[in-house]
Structures are given as structure tokens and as C-alpha cells.
């Protein structure tokens, strides 16, 4: 029998807001009730929401919203795959069947992220776009799939609620459905008006359910996506229901812009990927909302977030994979910046140069030549919602000559498995692990107990680069109270990192550097020589304490569902504190 770790649970829950606990209790109770949730009669306005033929009244015009990201194949390739019953996204192709698709409504323990993405219904837009562009097989295929999903995944059908009908999935799906309806033509519905009525009625039901199930228990980026879903529905449908959804979306957007966008422009969950994800939602809200004051505030938030994004972007156009993050899962960074430029938010076109300490988010960014460095010196996330946090305090990513050199382990998926544990563990990151213990108490899929807090953070420019220092208290509870501090210096062609662990008693220490797989390595007298595409870097790791130096093969997860083998330069020792270890990377 599984015995819960009560003390760890208490360390996790003590940071929650009371409202989060109450909302989670309400939703947990509701999931166990044998009846479906329905809105109170007073909240319904059938004469206003539905015409006599039971089709919801639509607003006469709809604004354009940028397409940010496509999860799977598009055009003819999407039609060909879905004709076979193959659903492809997150680097996985699953044959769900063409005639009787398995929507995984019974729930899954493996492939949770893949399954919930399936229910976002980006593939519905893919087929609608192909049909609107004249692909003869796309429209009958789309009708079959859409009708089947409507019959097999209705609200509150046993087992379907957790993934198909969680609020984030609903909010995302509403947007894709309305996008699909925008690209389809009137003649598409001439032979099947009943399906259109069912789709529109389902959209109203989904928006109604979303309105009464906002994710106040999770908050963060989920709550903002809920606002986007309501905004899509509120601009699409007229009448008092549509107005109410639009008003709720506006209130949420303004409140969350104040809460989630920090003073330096960073998103408070401290993931560069989710930073872009939230930018997508703010851009959508700027297009969909009608309140001019709210739209102006969202424009300002987008401009501030764009400036932050410019500073954390590397010369190769990608962002560091701090916390939960994956490349190509959101709008490409440069495309996101261009979208914000077109919104009228001015900022320089040329990449930034020099040092920027993003003090609120906790990133020290150095943009130079040959070195670009992003150093994580901030908290792991907001105290009441660190679900996307990794135990990675003081980790850093580095690029040499425009080429990625030191990388974060990334994020493979959100399953309760060894990969998830690996991606979040301190020992997987470019930092120091003490006694095989995580610096922040990450557990389960999205839980964090005790959290490391940064200390004594400093960064300043020098004549030849920059220097900075920081520490954290993540290991204060271990015997002897070991404390890890790190200094980082760029001095011309050299990148130097000095790790110091102070405290008392005997401890096991381990650190290392995860290499981008483009780099090969060869041993030298006092370290390694790294080479990639004609570039070379000499690496030395030295200490007065005897070190065990090794090269280990490790997995790297730069995209959801993608695992790449790479190498990690590691050092280990077991010694009395204090211990000081210096790593130097010098362009050869």
C-alpha cells in the first residue's frame, strides 16, 4: 500500500492560496458526483443565445488572430495521415483508427500530454484549411471525425472529463473550432446543416462549462488560456451570453497581465517556452477583446515581454530550456517578435549586446562574441504555482561562436515516469548536486515541496566581458548546512565558472556540463577538447580536492517526445567541506 509522504505534502501545500485549495476541493468533489454539471437556470438566456432553429446567433464579423503554431502535418500531408487514422504530434504517430477512432476517453497514464493535445483539435483546423483550399478528400474526412468526436466525447461521459473536458483543453479547442469555421465555406454545410447545428451547440456548451470551471485551482498560464477561450466564444457568439463571456475574458486578462508579467517583462513561471506561450495568449486577447483600456494594457504587456525575449534568445534563434520547456512547441521566437512589432510595439530590430540582469525573473543574460550565456539565478517559480519548475537553481546555458554548447536537459513529457524525474532533477542540470539530493524538492509530475531561494545575486560588466555571483539555500536542511554558490565570468575568449560549497561535515558533490550533441570530445592532459564544425573549445575542471572526472552519455529532450543522446562532462568527489571547483571553457 502506498503511504503518502505527509511532511513533503505539507511543505508543498503550505505555499498554496486558500482559494486554490477550495477550488480544487470543489472540482474533485464534482468529478465524483454521478450527475453532470449544469449552469443554474438564471444564467441561461435561451431566447438570446439560440435562434428558433436552435443555431446560436453569431456576431456579423470576426477579427483576424495570428496562427502561432501547428502541432502536426498540414495540407495534403495532414489529409493523407488522417485518412489512415494516423494522428501525429509531439514526435509520436498513433493510429486511432479511421472508422471508429479511439479518443482515449477512458484516460491514460502514459502519453498524457499527447492525449490532451489530441483533444485541443488543431487537426480539425488542419482538415478545415485543406477543405477550404479545395482538397476534395478533406471535407468528408473532417465531417466523419467531427461527428464521431461529438458522439463519443460528450461532456461528462464516463472517463472523458479529465483530458477531453479539462478547462485548458476546452479553451484551446474553442479557438481551433472557430478558426475552422472561419475557413470553411457556406457550400460545405449545404449537405449537412445538422452537423453545423451540433457543432455550434457544442461550442456554446463548452464555453458555458469553461465559464463555470475557470482554473482558479491552478492559476498561472492555465487561467490565461481560459480567458482566451472565453474571448473566442464571446467574439463569435452574440447576445447576452457572448457579452458575458467577453466581459469575463476581459476581467481575467487585465488581472492576469498584472499578476503574471513581472517588472522586467518575464513571465512569472520562469520558463522561456511558457513565456512565449503566454505571449501568444496576450496577442490573441489583444485581437479579440473590445475594451480599449484592456487592449492597451495587453499591448504594453506584449511589448515588455518582447524585450525580455530578445535578451534570452541565443544567436541560433532559440531560447534556453529552463524549467519545463521544449523547442517548436510554441510560436518560433523571431516570428513572435515580428508579430509584436506588427502590433505597433516598438523595439530594436538588431539583437541586444552586452549584459542584462533581469532581476525580477532571475536571469543574467550576456550577449557577446564569442560567448552568449543565460544564467538562472531566480526562484524556481511563483510560490503558489511552481508546477513547471525544475530543481535547476544556478544552472546556465552557453553558446560559443553562435553555436549551442551547454544545454538544459529539456522536457520530454508530463508523465509520471523516469524521464520526468530525470528532466527535473538537479543532477541533470548544469549545476551542483549535493548528496544526490535535489536543490528544490520536485516530486510527482508537477509538485514542489521545499524550494531553493537565491541569495546574494550580483552581475556587472567588465572591460572584457562580465562577472557575476549568486548562491542559494536549497541544501540548508542537509547535515552541516552545505551552501552552494557560483561565480560566472566571461573574460574575452574564456568562460569561467567557479562553484563553491561551504558548510560542515563530509558530503558527496557532483556537477557537470551537458553538451549539445553537435560537439565531439577528446581527452587532454587536464580535461577535454571539444570540436564542432571547425570550432574548438578547451575545457579544464580543477580543484584542490581530488575529483573523479568522467564523460557520461545522457539523454537530451529538446522537444516534446524527442530523445537525443548526448554527452555530459562530469566531476564528482566525496570530501569535507568547503570544496571549490573551477571550470574553464576557452575558445581554442
C-alpha positions in Angstrom: 0.0 0.0 0.0 1.3 3.5 -0.9 1.9 5.6 2.2 2.0 9.3 1.3 4.9 11.4 2.5 2.8 13.7 4.7 5.7 16.1 5.6 6.5 16.6 1.9 2.8 17.2 1.1 2.6 19.8 3.8 5.8 21.5 2.5 4.1 21.6 -0.9 0.6 22.8 0.2 1.7 25.5 2.6 2.5 27.8 -0.3 -0.9 27.5 -1.9 -3.5 30.2 -1.6 -6.6 29.2 0.3 -8.7 29.8 -2.8 -6.7 27.3 -4.7 -7.4 24.6 -2.1 -11.1 25.4 -2.1 -11.5 25.4 -5.8 -9.5 22.1 -6.1 -11.8 20.6 -3.4 -14.9 21.7 -5.4 -13.7 20.3 -8.7 -12.6 17.0 -7.0 -16.0 16.6 -5.5 -17.7 17.4 -8.7 -15.8 14.8 -10.6 -17.0 12.1 -8.2 -20.7 13.1 -8.5 -22.8 10.8 -10.7 -24.6 13.8 -12.4 -23.4 16.3 -15.0 -22.8 19.9 -14.0 -25.3 22.3 -15.5 -25.5 26.1 -15.2 -28.2 27.5 -13.0 -31.4 28.4 -14.9 -30.9 32.1 -14.1 -27.6 32.0 -16.0 -29.3 30.8 -19.2 -30.9 33.0 -21.8 -32.2 30.6 -24.5 -34.1 33.3 -26.5 -30.9 35.4 -26.7 -28.5 32.6 -27.3 -30.4 30.5 -29.7 -32.5 31.3 -32.7 -35.7 29.4 -33.3 -33.8 26.8 -35.4 -31.5 26.1 -32.4 -28.5 27.6 -34.1 -26.6 30.1 -31.8 -26.7 33.6 -33.1 -23.4 34.7 -34.4 -21.8 38.2 -34.5 -21.7 39.7 -38.0 -17.9 40.0 -38.1 -14.8 38.4 -36.5 -11.3 39.7 -36.1 -8.2 38.1 -37.5 -6.0 36.3 -35.0 -2.4 35.2 -36.0 -1.7 31.5 -36.4 1.1 30.9 -33.9 2.0 27.2 -34.1 0.9 24.0 -35.8 1.4 20.7 -33.9 1.3 18.2 -36.8 1.4 17.9 -40.6 -0.6 20.4 -42.6 -2.3 20.5 -46.1 -2.2 17.3 -48.1 0.1 15.6 -45.6 -2.5 16.1 -42.9 -5.2 14.7 -45.1 -3.2 11.6 -46.0 -2.2 10.8 -42.4 -5.8 11.3 -41.1 -7.2 9.2 -43.9 -5.1 6.4 -42.5 -6.3 7.2 -39.0 -2.8 8.4 -38.0 -2.7 11.3 -35.6 0.7 12.9 -35.4 2.1 15.4 -32.9 4.8 15.7 -30.3 7.0 13.3 -32.3 4.6 10.5 -32.0 2.2 8.9 -34.6 -0.7 7.0 -33.1 -3.2 5.1 -35.3 -6.5 5.8 -33.6 -8.5 4.2 -36.5 -10.3 5.9 -39.4 -13.8 4.5 -39.0 -14.1 4.2 -35.2 -11.4 6.4 -33.6 -10.2 5.7 -30.1 -10.3 9.1 -28.5 -8.7 7.7 -25.3 -11.7 8.8 -23.3 -11.0 6.1 -20.7 -8.0 8.1 -19.6 -4.3 7.2 -19.8 -1.3 7.0 -17.6 1.3 7.1 -20.4 1.2 9.8 -23.1 -1.0 12.3 -21.1 0.4 15.3 -22.9 0.0 13.6 -26.3 -3.6 12.8 -25.4 -4.7 16.2 -24.2 -3.0 17.7 -27.3 -5.2 15.4 -29.3 -8.2 17.0 -27.7 -7.0 20.5 -28.5 -8.2 19.7 -32.0 -5.6 21.5 -34.0 -6.1 18.7 -36.5 -9.7 19.9 -37.1 -8.3 23.2 -38.3 -5.8 21.4 -40.5 -8.6 19.5 -42.3 -10.8 22.6 -42.5 -8.0 24.6 -44.0 -7.4 21.8 -46.6 -11.1 21.7 -47.4 -11.3 25.4 -47.7 -8.3 25.2 -50.1 -10.2 22.8 -52.3 -8.8 19.4 -51.2 -11.6 17.0 -52.2 -10.9 14.4 -49.5 -10.6 16.8 -46.6 -14.2 17.7 -46.1 -15.8 14.3 -45.9 -12.9 13.2 -43.7 -13.4 16.2 -41.4 -17.2 15.6 -41.1 -16.7 12.0 -40.1 -14.1 12.7 -37.4 -16.0 15.8 -36.1 -19.3 13.9 -35.9 -17.6 10.9 -34.2 -15.9 13.0 -31.6 -19.2 14.8 -30.8 -20.9 11.5 -30.2 -18.1 9.7 -28.3 -16.7 12.5 -26.1 -19.7 14.4 -24.8 -19.4 16.4 -21.6 -19.2 14.2 -18.6 -19.2 10.9 -20.4 -17.5 8.5 -18.0 -13.7 8.8 -18.3 -13.6 11.7 -20.7 -13.7 14.6 -18.3 -10.1 14.6 -17.2 -8.5 15.1 -20.6 -11.1 15.9 -23.2 -13.0 18.2 -20.9 -10.5 19.9 -18.7 -10.7 23.6 -19.0 -7.4 24.2 -20.7 -8.3 21.7 -23.4 -11.8 23.3 -23.8 -10.3 26.8 -24.1 -7.8 25.7 -26.7 -10.3 23.7 -28.6 -12.8 26.6 -28.8 -10.2 28.6 -30.6 -9.4 25.8 -33.2 -13.0 25.1 -33.9 -13.8 28.8 -34.5 -10.8 29.1 -36.7 -12.0 26.1 -38.6 -15.5 27.5 -39.1 -13.9 30.7 -40.4 -12.1 29.0 -43.2 -14.9 26.7 -44.3 -17.4 28.0 -46.8 -21.2 28.0 -46.8 -21.4 25.3 -49.5 -19.6 22.9 -47.2 -22.6 22.9 -44.9 -25.3 22.7 -47.7 -25.4 18.9 -47.5 -25.2 18.6 -43.7 -26.7 21.5 -41.8 -27.4 19.2 -38.8 -23.7 18.8 -38.2 -23.2 22.6 -38.2 -26.0 22.9 -35.6 -24.4 20.3 -33.4 -21.0 21.9 -33.6 -22.4 25.3 -32.7 -24.4 23.9 -29.9 -21.4 22.1 -28.6 -19.3 25.3 -28.8 -21.9 27.0 -26.6 -21.9 24.1 -24.2 -18.1 24.1 -24.0 -17.9 27.9 -23.4 -20.6 27.6 -20.8 -18.7 24.8 -19.0 -15.5 26.7 -19.2 -17.1 29.8 -17.7 -18.1 27.9 -14.6 -14.8 25.9 -14.4 -12.1 28.5 -14.6 -8.8 27.1 -13.3 -8.6 29.1 -10.1 -7.1 26.0 -8.5 -4.1 26.0 -10.9 -3.9 29.7 -11.9 -0.8 30.7 -13.9 -0.8 30.2 -17.7 -3.9 27.9 -17.4 -6.1 30.8 -16.2 -4.9 33.0 -19.0 -5.7 30.3 -21.6 -9.2 30.1 -20.0 -9.6 33.8 -20.7 -8.6 33.3 -24.4 -11.2 30.5 -24.8 -13.9 32.8 -23.4 -12.8 35.6 -25.6 -13.0 33.4 -28.7 -16.5 32.4 -27.8 -17.5 35.9 -26.8 -16.5 37.4 -30.1 -18.1 34.6 -32.1 -21.5 34.4 -30.4 -23.8 37.4 -29.9 -26.4 38.1 -27.3 -26.1 38.3 -23.5 -24.1 35.0 -23.3 -21.5 36.2 -25.7 -21.3 39.6 -24.0 -20.9 37.9 -20.6 -18.1 35.6 -21.9 -16.3 38.6 -23.4 -16.6 40.6 -20.2 -15.3 37.7 -18.1 -12.3 37.3 -20.6 -11.5 41.0 -20.3 -11.6 41.0 -16.5 -9.3 37.9 -16.4 -6.9 39.3 -19.0 -6.4 42.5 -17.1 -6.0 40.8 -13.8 -3.6 38.2 -15.1 -1.5 40.7 -17.0 -0.8 42.5 -13.7 -0.1 39.2 -11.9 1.9 37.2 -14.4 4.1 39.7 -16.2 7.0 40.7 -14.0 8.6 44.1 -13.9 11.4 43.0 -16.2 9.0 41.6 -18.7 9.5 38.0 -17.8 6.6 35.5 -17.2 6.4 34.6 -13.5 6.6 30.8 -14.2 10.2 31.3 -15.3 10.1 29.2 -18.4 11.2 30.8 -21.6 8.9 28.5 -23.6 5.8 29.3 -21.4 6.8 32.9 -21.7 6.2 32.7 -25.5 3.1 30.6 -24.8 1.7 33.4 -22.7 2.7 36.0 -25.3 0.5 34.0 -27.8 -2.4 34.3 -25.5 -2.0 38.0 -24.9 -1.7 38.7 -28.6 -4.9 36.7 -29.1 -6.6 38.7 -26.4 -5.4 41.9 -27.9 -7.2 40.9 -31.2 -10.4 39.5 -29.6 -11.2 41.9 -26.8 -13.1 45.2 -27.4 -12.4 47.2 -24.3 -9.8 49.8 -25.4 -8.2 50.2 -21.9 -7.8 46.4 -21.6 -6.3 46.1 -25.1 -3.9 49.0 -24.4 -2.7 47.3 -21.2 -2.2 44.0 -23.1 -0.2 45.8 -25.8 2.1 47.2 -23.1 2.5 43.7 -21.6 3.4 42.3 -25.0 6.0 45.0 -25.6 7.6 44.3 -22.2 7.6 40.6 -22.8 9.1 41.0 -26.2 12.0 42.9 -24.7 12.7 40.1 -22.2 12.5 37.6 -25.0 15.1 39.5 -27.1 17.6 39.2 -24.2 17.2 35.5 -23.5 17.4 34.5 -27.2 20.6 32.9 -28.4 22.4 33.6 -31.7 20.8 30.4 -33.2 17.4 31.9 -32.6 16.4 29.5 -29.8 15.7 30.0 -26.1 17.3 28.2 -23.1 15.3 25.2 -21.9 15.0 26.4 -18.3 12.2 24.7 -16.3 9.6 23.0 -18.4 10.4 24.0 -21.9 10.6 22.5 -25.4 11.6 23.9 -28.8 9.0 24.1 -31.6 6.1 23.7 -29.1 5.1 27.3 -29.4 5.5 30.1 -31.9 9.0 30.4 -33.1 10.7 33.3 -31.2 11.6 35.5 -34.1 8.1 35.1 -35.5 6.7 36.0 -32.1 8.8 39.2 -32.0 7.6 40.1 -35.5 4.0 39.7 -34.5 4.5 42.1 -31.6 6.3 44.6 -33.9 3.2 44.5 -36.2 1.1 45.3 -33.2 2.9 48.6 -33.1 5.1 47.9 -30.1 8.5 49.4 -31.0 11.8 47.8 -30.0 15.1 47.5 -31.8 15.4 45.0 -34.7 19.1 44.2 -34.0 19.9 41.7 -31.3 20.9 43.2 -28.0 24.6 43.2 -26.9 26.2 43.2 -23.5 24.8 42.4 -20.1 21.3 42.4 -18.8 20.4 41.3 -15.3 16.6 40.5 -15.4 16.2 40.9 -11.7 12.5 40.1 -11.3 12.6 36.9 -13.3 16.1 36.0 -12.1 18.1 35.6 -15.4 21.6 37.0 -16.0 21.9 37.3 -19.8 25.2 38.0 -21.6 25.1 38.6 -25.3 28.6 38.8 -26.7 31.2 37.3 -29.0 32.3 34.5 -28.8 30.1 33.8 -25.7 26.4 34.0 -25.1 25.3 33.0 -21.6 21.9 32.6 -19.9 22.3 32.0 -16.1 19.4 31.1 -13.9 19.7 33.0 -10.6 16.0 33.3 -9.8 13.3 31.4 -7.8 12.0 28.2 -9.4 8.6 29.8 -10.0 5.7 31.6 -8.2 5.3 30.2 -4.7 1.7 29.2 -5.2 2.2 27.6 -8.7 5.7 26.1 -9.3 4.3 23.2 -11.4 6.6 23.8 -14.3 9.7 24.1 -12.1 12.9 22.1 -12.2 15.4 21.8 -9.4 17.9 23.8 -11.5 18.9 26.8 -9.4 22.2 28.4 -10.7 22.2 26.3 -13.9 23.4 28.0 -17.1 23.2 27.5 -20.8 26.0 28.8 -23.1 26.6 29.3 -26.8 30.1 29.6 -28.3 30.6 31.4 -31.6 26.8 31.4 -32.2 26.6 27.6 -31.7 24.8 26.0 -28.7 27.4 24.4 -26.4 25.9 23.8 -22.9 22.3 22.8 -22.9 19.5 22.1 -20.4 18.0 18.6 -20.3 14.7 19.9 -21.7 11.3 18.3 -21.2 10.1 15.0 -22.8 6.6 14.8 -21.5 4.3 15.2 -18.5 4.0 11.5 -17.5 4.7 10.1 -14.0 7.9 8.3 -15.1 11.7 8.2 -15.0 12.0 10.7 -17.9 10.0 13.2 -16.0 12.1 12.7 -12.9 15.3 13.0 -15.0 14.3 16.2 -16.6 13.5 17.9 -13.3 16.4 16.6 -11.2 19.3 18.8 -10.1 21.8 16.1 -11.2 20.6 16.5 -14.8 21.4 20.3 -15.0 24.5 22.4 -15.3 24.8 23.0 -11.6 25.9 21.2 -8.4 24.1 18.4 -6.7 24.9 17.6 -3.0 24.3 14.1 -1.5 22.2 13.1 -4.6 19.5 15.5 -3.3 17.5 17.9 -5.4 18.1 21.6 -4.6 14.3 22.0 -4.7 12.0 19.2 -3.7 10.5 18.3 -7.0 8.2 15.3 -7.0 5.3 13.6 -8.8 4.6 15.4 -12.1 4.2 19.0 -11.2 4.7 19.2 -7.4 7.4 21.1 -5.5 7.9 20.9 -1.7 10.8 22.9 -0.3 12.1 25.5 -2.8 15.6 26.9 -3.2 15.8 30.6 -2.8 18.6 32.6 -4.5 21.0 34.6 -2.3 23.4 37.5 -2.9 22.9 37.8 -6.6 25.3 40.2 -8.4 26.2 40.9 -12.0 28.3 43.6 -13.6 30.2 44.3 -16.8 34.0 44.4 -17.0 36.4 45.7 -19.7 36.5 42.3 -21.4 33.0 40.8 -20.5 31.1 40.4 -17.3 31.3 38.8 -13.9 28.5 37.7 -11.5 27.9 35.7 -8.4 25.0 34.0 -6.7 24.1 31.4 -4.1 21.0 29.6 -2.8 19.7 27.9 0.3 18.4 24.7 -1.2 20.6 22.5 0.9 20.2 24.2 4.2 18.3 21.2 5.6 21.1 18.7 5.0 23.5 17.9 7.8 26.2 20.6 8.2 24.1 23.1 6.2 26.0 22.9 2.9 25.5 26.0 0.7 26.3 26.2 -3.0 27.4 29.5 -4.5 28.7 30.1 -8.0 30.6 32.8 -9.8 30.5 33.2 -13.6 32.9 35.3 -15.6 33.3 35.9 -19.3 36.8 37.3 -20.0 37.4 37.6 -23.7 37.7 34.1 -25.1 37.2 32.4 -21.8 34.1 31.4 -19.8 34.9 30.5 -16.2 32.6 29.0 -13.6 33.7 28.6 -10.0 31.5 26.5 -7.8 32.0 26.7 -4.0 30.2 24.6 -1.4 30.6 25.7 2.1 29.4 24.3 5.4 30.5 21.4 7.6 30.8 17.6 7.5 31.5 15.0 4.8 29.4 15.3 1.7 29.1 13.8 -1.8 29.3 16.5 -4.5 28.6 16.2 -8.2 28.5 18.6 -11.1 28.7 18.6 -14.8 28.0 20.2 -18.2 25.5 18.7 -20.7 26.9 19.2 -24.2 24.9 19.9 -27.3 25.2 16.7 -29.5 26.9 18.7 -32.3 30.1 18.8 -30.2 32.6 15.9 -30.1 35.1 15.4 -27.3 38.6 14.1 -26.9 40.6 13.8 -23.7 43.5 16.1 -23.0 46.1 16.2 -20.2 43.9 18.2 -17.9 40.4 18.0 -19.4 38.9 17.7 -22.9 39.0 19.3 -26.3 35.5 19.9 -27.8 35.0 20.4 -31.5 32.0 21.3 -33.7 32.0 22.5 -37.4 35.6 23.8 -37.2 35.2 25.4 -33.8 37.2 24.2 -30.8 36.9 24.7 -27.1 39.4 23.6 -24.4 37.8 22.5 -21.1 39.5 22.1 -17.8 38.0 21.3 -14.4 40.3 21.8 -11.4 40.1 21.7 -7.6 42.3 21.3 -4.6 40.0 18.4 -3.7 40.6 15.2 -5.8 37.9 14.9 -8.4 36.7 12.0 -10.4 36.3 13.3 -14.0 34.2 11.4 -16.5 32.3 11.7 -19.7 28.8 10.1 -19.5 26.2 9.6 -22.2 23.0 11.3 -21.2 19.6 11.8 -22.8 18.6 15.3 -24.1 14.9 16.3 -24.6 14.9 19.5 -26.7 11.4 18.9 -28.0 8.3 17.1 -26.5 8.5 13.4 -27.3 12.1 13.6 -28.7 15.1 12.0 -27.1 18.6 12.6 -28.4 21.8 11.0 -27.0 24.5 13.4 -26.0 27.4 13.7 -23.6 27.9 15.2 -20.2 31.3 16.3 -18.8 31.0 15.3 -15.1 33.0 15.7 -11.9 32.4 14.0 -8.5 34.0 13.9 -5.1 33.3 13.0 -1.5 35.0 15.4 0.8 34.9 17.5 3.9 33.5 21.0 3.2 34.4 23.5 1.9 35.1 22.4 -1.7 35.9 24.7 -4.6 35.7 23.6 -8.2 36.7 25.7 -11.2 35.6 25.0 -14.8 37.2 26.9 -17.7 36.0 26.9 -21.3 38.5 28.6 -23.6 37.9 29.1 -27.3 40.8 27.3 -29.0 
